[in-house]
Amino acid sequence: MAPIRLLSLLLPALLALPARAQEHDKDLEDLGLIERDPVPGLTRKLGSEDPAVRLAAVRDLGLLIHSGPPVIEALTKALQDPSYVVELEAALALAHARVRHKRVLRTLSHATAKKLKSEDMARVAVALGLVFPPVPDTLTALVYCLKHPEPAVRKAAAASIGAIGPRAGHIHEALLATLEDEDIFVRLEAAGAFVRMDLWAPPIENVLLEALKDDNRSARELAVRVLRLREHVSPQAASALVPLLTDPDIDVADQAAAVLALFDEKGSMVLPLLKHDSPAVRLRALRSLARERRLRSVEDAYPVLQQLLQSEDPKMRAAAVTALASLGGDKVIPNVATVLSDPSPAVVIAAAQALGRAGRDAHSARPALLDVVTTHKNEAVQIAAAHALAAIGGKALGPEDTARLAQVWARGTPRAQVAVAMASWRLGTPADRVARLLLHSLDSEESVHGACEGLAVVSPLSPEVTATVTEQLAALLDDEQWGVRRSAAMALGGLGAAGKPALPKLVLLLTEQKDPREEVRIAAALAQWRIAGDADSAVRFLERSLRSDARAALLAAQALERIGPAAAPAQIALEKAALHYDRDVRRAADAALAAIGK
């Protein structure tokens, strides 16, 4: 039989296979042998007479807690289960999803009266710190857990008190006694809780200083992490961190370097370690000095750093160029620019980023950066150099250099195309032309977010191009990926009044709760204010978001800060958020109150 005739006979059967497979799965699903969506089946099991079956169903539902409202509803019903074990398991799952429900709080708070295993009591102690804001019974239960005979329970309770933050301040006396606990990890969690409550006392520092010298690497690492939460440390604590740069555990040493970068302003403690025998110690010292640009007042570091630029280790050279750039001064920029020819992409990226941070002061490095963008084969290097060119800005490029960038855009990857387009705009390419390039990048998953960010700032645009930009961004509000929808909403807000044609879709996101993601709705609320100037509806929505989870509360507080004095109606909600368990939320709320003028 001829091959073509054989293929013509087999083709219909091959094409029918997927449909037959779907029919087969549907038949199995109807018989209950398989289930595409496990939630309905697990929910039915909650009605079983066997407590073990109900308990297993609750645990499985807990694994699906982020699947949507049906799971939350099923677990909420399980809170009324006649078996306390099942009820507790449902409460634990809901607490981890930060679902605030009176029955959840009651179940967890009353767990102290039950004879639970130590591991279950520790789970309860963790969950008590997840439901915010706390109620008096919650704090009473945590005080009970602080006195539990099992160290794991006491440790979990101390951590939960820290998670609750300033609202747990009135039980600090019970926590103070925990600083003398026989278990070092309980003492460290208690110290961390005090820091998170914005409280400090000499015994807390004593606990940390002791732990920094402990033989257990986990204790040393936890002590360093707690110190990192502080806004300042004593000279004794800073001195105790210096030996940890030579710690055999890499994580501990890196954490110590990061903390020293924050508090050793002149670098006087770390500078001698640049001549240490160990390359790893020299590298950490470099990174510590380079962070937060602490080297400006350390003039004797310049010759040492120049010498380290000749190291055979690319990591050492990358850290050295970052530290060198933080020194500033006329002779630094030419030295950093020469590193753009380094054979290691990581080193070139570090040099480009350093030049970008220098801004207009690095104007003399523009030709070298342009060469990197147009000739380097590594995408990440091209992007870093393009970002540096955009940050430096300055006078427009000549026709020849503009043509070189255009060639890079034509053959570049989607992410590189966005970076090159933005650099071109900062270097004199007309905004309409750049906007058209960015519109092209909206079609790629790799570059859509960067393209949205660019379209939010590129200006001035002609009415024709503005209309096209608005139309395409509005279309992205229906994208399947929530991150794309959020980026599109933020970009539309960046257009200001020119984004008015998209206003009905943005308002729809808020009025009908069309979008399931709080992050998208917050971006839409802020965009609505920036486009229409209507702060009232945006503030009302953002005020509600302050009572959501920590991520949403942080974004809402940041949005209210941008709105400024017009966000005054949210003052009370912001004052409550200033007592949030999450430190970032507290800081954002304080910043928003300051922007409002309160």
Phi, psi and omega per residue, in radians:
M1 nan 2.364 -3.114
A2 -1.123 2.500 -3.131
P3 -0.987 -0.676 -3.090
I4 -1.163 -0.700 -3.139
R5 -1.163 -0.698 3.108
L6 -1.077 -0.746 3.130
L7 -1.116 -0.676 -3.134
S8 -1.150 -0.515 3.120
L9 -1.356 -0.616 -3.091
L10 -1.439 -0.469 -3.007
L11 -0.991 -0.830 3.138
P12 -1.012 -0.694 3.139
A13 -1.166 -0.692 3.127
L14 -1.134 -0.726 3.141
L15 -1.167 -0.453 -3.102
A16 -1.453 -0.220 -3.070
L17 -1.025 -0.848 -3.134
P18 -1.019 -0.726 -3.130
A19 -1.124 -0.729 3.136
R20 -1.142 -0.633 3.104
A21 -1.117 -0.717 3.117
Q22 -1.131 -0.716 3.114
E23 -1.096 -0.710 3.131
H24 -1.091 -0.800 3.111
D25 -1.081 -0.660 -3.141
K26 -1.141 -0.716 3.104
D27 -1.075 -0.764 3.117
L28 -1.119 -0.653 3.138
E29 -1.147 -0.716 3.128
D30 -1.106 -0.588 3.129
L31 -1.395 -0.124 -3.125
G32 1.429 0.197 -3.119
L33 -1.414 -0.527 3.003
I34 -2.352 2.789 -3.128
E35 -2.523 2.091 -3.103
R36 -1.188 -0.756 3.102
D37 -1.875 1.902 -3.055
P38 -1.285 -0.261 -3.025
V39 -1.075 -0.841 -3.138
P40 -1.021 -0.729 3.137
G41 -1.125 -0.736 3.112
L42 -1.161 -0.635 3.111
T43 -1.123 -0.689 3.100
R44 -1.109 -0.618 -3.137
K45 -1.155 -0.363 3.103
L46 -1.148 -0.273 3.091
G47 -1.612 0.081 3.138
S48 -1.158 2.652 3.079
E49 -1.378 -0.253 -3.099
D50 -1.578 2.012 3.136
P51 -1.011 -0.570 -3.136
A52 -1.145 -0.656 3.105
V53 -1.170 -0.755 3.135
R54 -1.121 -0.703 3.135
L55 -1.114 -0.765 3.121
A56 -1.099 -0.677 3.132
A57 -1.132 -0.730 3.131
V58 -1.111 -0.727 3.125
R59 -1.117 -0.710 3.104
D60 -1.167 -0.692 3.090
L61 -1.113 -0.598 3.105
G62 -1.080 -0.571 3.093
L63 -1.234 -0.359 -3.121
L64 -1.840 0.364 -2.961
I65 -1.018 -0.495 -3.095
H66 -1.646 0.216 -3.117
S67 -1.337 -0.371 3.109
G68 2.499 3.130 -3.087
P69 -0.955 -0.652 -3.118
P70 -0.985 -0.635 3.129
V71 -1.201 -0.761 3.123
I72 -1.048 -0.749 -3.132
E73 -1.116 -0.741 -3.137
A74 -1.125 -0.758 3.140
L75 -1.206 -0.590 3.103
T76 -1.118 -0.704 3.078
K77 -1.130 -0.596 -3.136
A78 -1.165 -0.273 3.086
L79 -1.139 -0.282 3.141
Q80 -1.760 0.205 -3.126
D81 -1.090 2.456 3.131
P82 -1.137 -0.375 3.107
S83 -1.566 2.152 -3.121
Y84 -1.134 -0.527 3.139
V85 -1.108 -0.747 3.109
V86 -1.177 -0.774 3.119
E87 -1.017 -0.778 -3.127
L88 -1.137 -0.723 -3.136
E89 -1.089 -0.686 3.096
A90 -1.155 -0.714 3.129
A91 -1.114 -0.699 3.129
L92 -1.113 -0.749 3.132
A93 -1.113 -0.773 -3.135
L94 -1.164 -0.623 3.114
A95 -1.141 -0.700 3.133
H96 -1.180 -0.416 3.040
A97 -1.553 0.090 3.141
R98 0.982 0.707 3.048
V99 -1.516 2.064 -3.132
R100 -1.553 2.025 -3.127
H101 -2.547 2.396 -3.087
K102 -1.007 -0.670 -3.105
R103 -1.191 -0.598 3.087
V104 -1.080 -0.856 -3.127
L105 -1.085 -0.711 -3.115
R106 -1.170 -0.768 -3.128
T107 -1.069 -0.789 -3.126
L108 -1.190 -0.738 -3.096
S109 -1.156 -0.596 -3.103
H110 -1.452 -0.063 -3.126
A111 -1.111 -0.442 -3.119
T112 -1.151 -0.359 3.138
A113 -1.526 -0.082 -3.127
K114 -1.702 2.734 3.098
K115 -1.589 1.402 -3.100
L116 -1.647 2.719 3.015
K117 -1.161 2.724 -3.100
S118 -1.020 -0.725 -3.120
E119 -1.146 -0.609 3.095
D120 -1.242 -0.640 3.115
M121 -1.160 -0.608 3.087
A122 -1.158 -0.678 3.082
R123 -1.100 -0.675 3.102
V124 -1.120 -0.757 -3.128
A125 -1.068 -0.698 3.094
V126 -1.117 -0.810 -3.089
A127 -1.115 -0.567 -3.133
L128 -1.069 -0.423 3.127
G129 -1.573 0.005 -3.061
L130 -1.727 -0.404 -3.096
V131 -1.635 2.041 -3.001
F132 -2.188 2.487 -0.067
P133 -1.358 2.763 -3.096
P134 -1.327 2.801 3.029
V135 -1.940 2.868 -3.123
P136 -0.923 -0.695 -3.138
D137 -1.090 -0.577 3.118
T138 -1.078 -0.841 -3.101
L139 -1.193 -0.627 3.087
T140 -1.085 -0.729 3.123
A141 -1.135 -0.647 3.135
L142 -1.204 -0.650 3.069
V143 -1.074 -0.703 3.077
Y144 -1.044 -0.772 -3.107
C145 -1.170 -0.497 3.092
L146 -1.117 -0.370 -3.112
K147 -1.825 0.159 -3.108
H148 -1.158 2.537 -3.124
P149 -1.177 -0.345 -3.098
E150 -1.599 2.150 -3.122
P151 -0.984 -0.619 -3.109
A152 -1.083 -0.625 3.119
V153 -1.236 -0.754 3.141
R154 -1.113 -0.708 3.129
K155 -1.104 -0.777 3.136
A156 -1.114 -0.666 3.137
A157 -1.149 -0.757 3.116
A158 -1.088 -0.730 3.114
A159 -1.108 -0.674 3.135
S160 -1.179 -0.654 3.084
I161 -1.095 -0.700 3.075
G162 -1.122 -0.661 3.136
A163 -1.137 -0.607 3.116
I164 -1.195 -0.610 3.054
G165 1.446 -2.602 -3.038
P166 -0.978 -0.470 -3.132
R167 -1.163 -0.218 3.100
A168 -1.721 0.174 -3.018
G169 -1.039 -0.532 -3.040
H170 -1.321 -0.110 3.056
I171 -1.827 0.395 -3.067
H172 -1.146 -0.435 -3.137
E173 -1.144 -0.707 3.090
A174 -1.139 -0.640 3.134
L175 -1.239 -0.581 -3.125
L176 -1.047 -0.666 3.124
A177 -1.142 -0.478 -3.124
T178 -1.223 -0.322 3.090
L179 -1.141 -0.235 3.106
E180 -1.873 0.263 -3.131
D181 -1.047 2.632 -3.133
E182 -1.233 -0.377 -3.123
D183 -1.648 2.184 -3.061
I184 -1.134 -0.545 -3.127
F185 -1.283 -0.558 3.027
V186 -1.133 -0.761 3.122
R187 -1.074 -0.721 -3.122
L188 -1.179 -0.711 3.103
E189 -1.134 -0.627 3.081
A190 -1.138 -0.738 3.100
A191 -1.076 -0.755 3.102
G192 -1.098 -0.643 3.120
A193 -1.103 -0.724 3.102
F194 -1.075 -0.729 3.135
V195 -1.104 -0.740 -3.140
R196 -1.198 -0.414 3.073
M197 -1.537 0.095 -3.121
D198 1.075 0.633 3.079
L199 -2.054 2.630 -3.111
W200 -2.617 2.512 3.100
A201 -2.706 2.702 -3.132
P202 -0.911 -0.701 3.141
P203 -1.035 -0.490 3.139
I204 -1.151 -0.820 3.139
E205 -1.137 -0.609 3.116
N206 -1.073 -0.714 3.109
V207 -1.066 -0.762 -3.100
L208 -1.206 -0.748 3.135
L209 -1.092 -0.665 3.097
E210 -1.132 -0.741 -3.095
A211 -1.210 -0.523 3.129
L212 -1.094 -0.362 -3.141
K213 -1.830 0.086 -3.061
D214 -1.241 2.643 3.128
D215 -1.245 -0.396 -3.115
N216 -1.408 2.098 -3.081
R217 -1.132 -0.562 3.129
S218 -1.151 -0.633 3.095
A219 -1.168 -0.732 3.119
R220 -1.109 -0.751 -3.115
E221 -1.132 -0.744 -3.133
L222 -1.129 -0.669 3.112
A223 -1.099 -0.722 3.119
V224 -1.138 -0.709 3.132
R225 -1.102 -0.668 3.110
V226 -1.155 -0.731 3.105
L227 -1.083 -0.567 -3.139
R228 -1.153 -0.416 3.113
L229 -1.280 -0.340 -3.104
R230 -1.303 2.587 3.082
E231 -1.458 -0.266 3.017
H232 -2.777 2.688 3.087
V233 -2.224 2.783 -3.137
S234 -1.305 2.803 3.059
P235 -0.994 -0.605 3.136
Q236 -1.117 -0.742 -3.136
A237 -1.179 -0.715 3.119
A238 -1.099 -0.727 3.121
S239 -1.116 -0.619 3.138
A240 -1.219 -0.371 3.141
L241 -1.373 -0.503 -3.057
V242 -1.004 -0.824 3.126
P243 -1.065 -0.402 -3.114
L244 -1.252 -0.242 3.053
L245 -1.134 -0.338 3.081
T246 -1.783 0.209 -3.106
D247 -1.054 2.414 3.131
P248 -1.131 -0.380 3.109
D249 -1.543 2.128 -3.036
I250 -1.088 -0.755 -3.107
D251 -1.081 -0.756 3.125
V252 -1.075 -0.809 -3.117
A253 -1.095 -0.738 -3.139
D254 -1.160 -0.695 3.103
Q255 -1.104 -0.718 3.128
A256 -1.100 -0.717 3.113
A257 -1.085 -0.692 -3.133
A258 -1.147 -0.702 3.140
V259 -1.202 -0.740 3.109
L260 -1.064 -0.581 3.126
A261 -1.069 -0.513 -3.112
L262 -1.399 -0.554 -2.951
F263 -2.029 -0.278 3.100
D264 -1.623 1.331 -2.917
E265 -1.044 -0.677 -3.110
K266 -1.635 -0.085 3.129
G267 1.293 0.204 -3.030
S268 -1.157 -0.474 -3.133
M269 -1.402 -0.555 -3.017
V270 -1.652 -0.482 -3.038
L271 -0.913 -0.750 3.135
P272 -1.055 -0.429 -3.107
L273 -1.298 -0.146 3.061
L274 -1.149 -0.306 3.132
K275 -1.868 0.268 -3.120
H276 -1.148 2.658 -3.131
D277 -1.142 -0.551 -3.073
S278 -1.475 2.170 3.078
P279 -1.037 -0.626 -3.134
A280 -1.116 -0.691 3.117
V281 -1.176 -0.734 3.117
R282 -1.073 -0.676 -3.136
L283 -1.146 -0.760 3.122
R284 -1.141 -0.688 3.110
A285 -1.078 -0.728 3.106
L286 -1.056 -0.835 -3.126
R287 -1.088 -0.689 3.121
S288 -1.101 -0.760 -3.136
L289 -1.197 -0.585 -3.072
A290 -1.337 -0.504 -3.127
R291 -1.110 2.535 3.098
E292 1.035 0.241 3.086
R293 0.929 0.938 -3.059
R294 -1.501 -0.032 -2.945
L295 -1.600 -0.002 -3.003
R296 -1.033 -0.495 -3.084
S297 -1.768 0.217 -3.091
V298 -1.952 1.403 -3.022
E299 -1.183 -0.582 -3.103
D300 -1.284 -0.052 3.087
A301 -1.360 -0.337 -3.012
Y302 -1.056 -0.915 3.140
P303 -1.120 -0.606 3.127
V304 -1.117 -0.757 -3.111
L305 -1.174 -0.672 3.096
Q306 -1.056 -0.672 3.127
Q307 -1.163 -0.693 -3.116
L308 -1.227 -0.345 3.073
L309 -1.144 -0.298 3.131
Q310 -1.617 0.089 -3.115
S311 -1.077 2.659 3.092
E312 -1.386 -0.248 -3.106
D313 -1.539 2.053 3.137
P314 -1.027 -0.627 3.119
K315 -1.094 -0.686 3.120
M316 -1.137 -0.760 -3.135
R317 -1.143 -0.686 3.133
A318 -1.124 -0.766 3.105
A319 -1.147 -0.644 -3.123
A320 -1.159 -0.724 -3.115
V321 -1.201 -0.614 3.078
T322 -1.134 -0.769 3.115
A323 -1.160 -0.699 3.141
L324 -1.073 -0.752 -3.126
A325 -1.111 -0.539 -3.119
S326 -1.252 -0.230 3.094
L327 -1.203 -0.580 -3.089
G328 1.263 -3.126 3.124
G329 1.805 2.777 -3.044
D330 -1.129 -0.608 -3.051
K331 -1.454 -0.142 -3.074
V332 -1.332 -0.797 -3.057
I333 -0.996 -0.830 3.099
P334 -1.045 -0.648 3.114
N335 -1.143 -0.727 3.128
V336 -1.182 -0.693 -3.117
A337 -1.079 -0.591 3.133
T338 -1.136 -0.438 -3.116
V339 -1.252 -0.257 3.131
L340 -1.093 -0.239 3.102
S341 -1.684 0.122 -3.135
D342 -1.068 2.500 -3.134
P343 -1.218 -0.301 -3.103
S344 -1.581 2.150 3.080
P345 -0.994 -0.651 -3.125
A346 -1.096 -0.663 3.135
V347 -1.214 -0.734 3.133
V348 -1.122 -0.706 3.101
I349 -1.080 -0.757 3.120
A350 -1.069 -0.711 3.128
A351 -1.161 -0.751 3.132
A352 -1.107 -0.756 3.122
Q353 -1.108 -0.677 3.116
A354 -1.121 -0.726 3.116
L355 -1.171 -0.638 3.088
G356 -1.112 -0.681 3.107
R357 -1.157 -0.499 3.122
A358 -1.247 -0.346 3.085
G359 1.115 -2.403 -3.074
R360 -1.060 -0.403 3.123
D361 -1.122 -0.337 -3.125
A362 -1.713 0.444 -3.090
H363 -0.999 -0.606 -3.110
S364 -1.164 -0.285 -3.114
A365 -1.573 0.008 -3.093
R366 -1.016 -0.809 3.137
P367 -1.029 -0.725 -3.140
A368 -1.153 -0.700 3.115
L369 -1.156 -0.686 3.112
L370 -1.085 -0.671 3.089
D371 -1.100 -0.693 3.128
V372 -1.123 -0.792 -3.130
V373 -1.049 -0.732 -2.998
T374 -1.544 -0.280 -3.053
T375 -2.124 -0.391 -3.055
H376 -1.253 2.528 -3.079
K377 -1.563 -0.239 -3.066
N378 -1.570 2.190 -3.092
E379 -1.064 -0.804 -3.098
A380 -1.087 -0.638 3.099
V381 -1.157 -0.791 3.116
Q382 -1.007 -0.780 -3.113
I383 -1.124 -0.779 3.136
A384 -1.071 -0.739 3.132
A385 -1.178 -0.677 3.100
A386 -1.127 -0.723 3.084
H387 -1.074 -0.687 3.120
A388 -1.113 -0.757 3.100
L389 -1.056 -0.724 3.124
A390 -1.123 -0.673 -3.129
A391 -1.232 -0.586 -3.127
I392 -1.320 -0.750 3.118
G393 1.080 -2.489 3.123
G394 1.834 -2.861 -3.058
K395 -1.158 2.754 -3.076
A396 -1.115 2.606 3.077
L397 -1.284 2.734 3.048
G398 -1.317 2.950 -3.098
P399 -0.994 -0.665 -3.098
E400 -1.155 -0.802 3.139
D401 -1.191 -0.639 3.088
T402 -1.074 -0.704 3.113
A403 -1.136 -0.633 3.108
R404 -1.092 -0.770 3.111
L405 -1.120 -0.662 3.131
A406 -1.093 -0.643 3.111
Q407 -1.168 -0.671 3.109
V408 -1.117 -0.732 3.135
W409 -1.087 -0.718 -3.066
A410 -1.124 -0.563 -3.076
R411 -1.917 0.010 -3.048
G412 -1.408 2.926 3.037
T413 -1.277 2.859 -3.126
P414 -0.963 -0.751 -3.134
R415 -1.170 -0.706 3.118
A416 -1.154 -0.613 3.135
Q417 -1.064 -0.737 3.120
V418 -1.106 -0.797 -3.134
A419 -1.085 -0.735 3.141
V420 -1.176 -0.692 3.124
A421 -1.074 -0.759 -3.137
M422 -1.196 -0.653 3.071
A423 -1.111 -0.709 3.129
S424 -1.057 -0.718 3.137
W425 -1.111 -0.772 -3.136
R426 -1.180 -0.318 -3.102
L427 -1.883 0.380 2.931
G428 1.896 -0.096 3.111
T429 -1.194 2.365 -3.125
P430 -0.955 2.482 -3.056
A431 -1.074 -0.675 -3.134
D432 -1.045 -0.733 -3.128
R433 -1.146 -0.732 3.134
V434 -1.143 -0.728 3.136
A435 -1.057 -0.682 3.106
R436 -1.118 -0.667 3.084
L437 -1.109 -0.746 -3.130
L438 -1.185 -0.623 3.079
L439 -1.051 -0.642 3.089
H440 -1.076 -0.608 -3.085
S441 -1.362 -0.183 3.100
L442 -1.167 -0.315 -3.078
D443 -1.420 -0.141 -3.083
S444 -1.911 2.337 3.094
E445 -1.080 -0.543 -3.102
E446 -1.195 -0.555 -2.964
S447 -2.058 -0.022 -3.013
V448 -1.097 -0.662 -3.121
H449 -1.188 -0.787 3.104
G450 -1.113 -0.656 3.117
A451 -1.136 -0.703 3.093
C452 -1.080 -0.787 3.120
E453 -1.040 -0.724 3.137
G454 -1.153 -0.764 -3.125
L455 -1.128 -0.399 3.124
A456 -1.272 -0.347 -3.040
V457 -2.087 -0.380 -3.104
V458 -1.133 2.217 -3.115
S459 -2.804 2.841 -0.054
P460 -1.485 2.568 3.140
L461 -1.902 2.593 3.061
S462 -1.253 2.757 3.117
P463 -0.973 -0.678 -3.112
E464 -1.120 -0.818 -3.129
V465 -1.208 -0.671 3.104
T466 -1.019 -0.750 3.135
A467 -1.094 -0.730 3.136
T468 -1.143 -0.753 3.128
V469 -1.065 -0.813 -3.123
T470 -1.076 -0.754 -3.115
E471 -1.091 -0.789 -3.089
Q472 -1.257 -0.633 3.083
L473 -1.169 -0.694 3.112
A474 -1.087 -0.632 3.114
A475 -1.118 -0.550 -3.132
L476 -1.254 -0.246 3.088
L477 -1.142 -0.249 3.102
D478 -1.779 0.145 -3.096
D479 -1.110 2.637 -3.134
E480 -1.178 -0.531 -3.095
Q481 -1.560 2.203 -3.070
W482 -1.156 -0.545 3.122
G483 -1.107 -0.643 3.097
V484 -1.177 -0.747 3.119
R485 -1.051 -0.725 3.135
R486 -1.142 -0.783 3.124
S487 -1.060 -0.699 3.135
A488 -1.136 -0.731 3.129
A489 -1.109 -0.739 3.131
M490 -1.129 -0.676 3.130
A491 -1.166 -0.701 3.097
L492 -1.084 -0.672 3.069
G493 -1.101 -0.617 3.113
G494 -1.127 -0.418 3.116
L495 -1.289 -0.277 -3.136
G496 1.174 -2.475 -3.096
A497 -1.041 -0.435 3.138
A498 -1.151 -0.319 3.125
G499 -1.541 0.221 -3.061
K500 -0.994 -0.654 3.115
P501 -0.998 -0.420 -3.133
A502 -1.571 -0.031 -3.043
L503 -1.043 -0.744 3.138
P504 -0.999 -0.685 3.129
K505 -1.203 -0.652 3.110
L506 -1.153 -0.755 3.131
V507 -1.113 -0.646 -3.139
L508 -1.058 -0.615 3.120
L509 -1.056 -0.523 -3.081
L510 -1.606 -0.803 -3.016
T511 -1.234 -0.588 -3.105
E512 -1.892 0.122 -3.105
Q513 0.859 0.726 -3.057
K514 -1.109 -0.631 -3.077
D515 -1.638 2.251 -3.104
P516 -1.296 -0.234 -3.069
R517 -1.684 2.177 3.138
E518 -1.087 -0.620 -3.128
E519 -1.071 -0.652 3.131
V520 -1.206 -0.744 -3.103
R521 -1.156 -0.633 3.100
I522 -1.134 -0.757 3.096
A523 -1.083 -0.666 3.122
A524 -1.162 -0.686 3.122
A525 -1.104 -0.765 3.132
L526 -1.158 -0.685 3.111
A527 -1.114 -0.690 3.113
Q528 -1.025 -0.755 3.127
W529 -1.150 -0.746 -3.084
R530 -1.202 -0.511 -3.125
I531 -1.463 -0.874 -3.018
A532 -1.715 -0.233 -3.106
G533 1.278 0.200 -3.118
D534 -1.605 1.686 -3.081
A535 -1.382 -0.475 -2.995
D536 -1.031 -0.923 -3.089
S537 -1.184 -0.656 3.120
A538 -1.113 -0.766 -3.116
V539 -1.143 -0.696 3.125
R540 -1.058 -0.744 3.130
F541 -1.172 -0.801 -3.104
L542 -1.125 -0.569 3.098
E543 -1.084 -0.700 3.085
R544 -1.162 -0.654 -3.118
S545 -1.153 -0.422 3.098
L546 -1.096 -0.378 -3.132
R547 -1.648 0.112 3.131
S548 -1.532 -2.770 -3.128
D549 -1.219 3.017 -3.018
A550 -1.058 -0.726 -3.120
R551 -1.083 -0.823 3.141
A552 -1.166 -0.696 3.135
A553 -1.090 -0.682 3.114
L554 -1.102 -0.835 -3.128
L555 -1.115 -0.682 3.141
A556 -1.143 -0.743 3.122
A557 -1.118 -0.706 3.112
Q558 -1.135 -0.663 3.106
A559 -1.157 -0.716 3.124
L560 -1.142 -0.590 3.063
E561 -1.079 -0.706 -3.140
R562 -1.161 -0.633 3.135
I563 -1.165 -0.628 3.036
G564 1.353 -2.487 -3.050
P565 -0.931 -0.528 -3.136
A566 -1.187 -0.180 3.117
A567 -1.586 0.237 -3.103
A568 -0.945 -0.624 3.116
P569 -1.022 -0.331 -3.139
A570 -1.586 0.191 -3.038
Q571 -0.995 -0.833 -3.090
I572 -1.101 -0.758 3.128
A573 -1.107 -0.643 3.122
L574 -1.214 -0.642 3.111
E575 -1.115 -0.627 3.067
K576 -1.216 -0.686 3.122
A577 -1.150 -0.426 3.101
A578 -1.191 -0.164 3.068
L579 -1.914 0.287 -3.081
H580 -1.114 2.711 3.130
Y581 -1.191 -0.433 -3.104
D582 -1.573 2.181 -3.072
R583 -1.101 -0.665 3.136
D584 -1.102 -0.674 3.095
V585 -1.133 -0.743 3.132
R586 -1.044 -0.784 -3.126
R587 -1.149 -0.715 3.130
A588 -1.129 -0.679 3.115
A589 -1.139 -0.727 3.092
D590 -1.083 -0.709 3.125
A591 -1.131 -0.689 3.120
A592 -1.149 -0.722 3.107
L593 -1.099 -0.673 3.104
A594 -1.146 -0.672 3.129
A595 -1.179 -0.575 3.099
I596 -1.247 -0.503 -3.115
G597 1.767 0.409 -3.114
K598 -1.948 nan nan
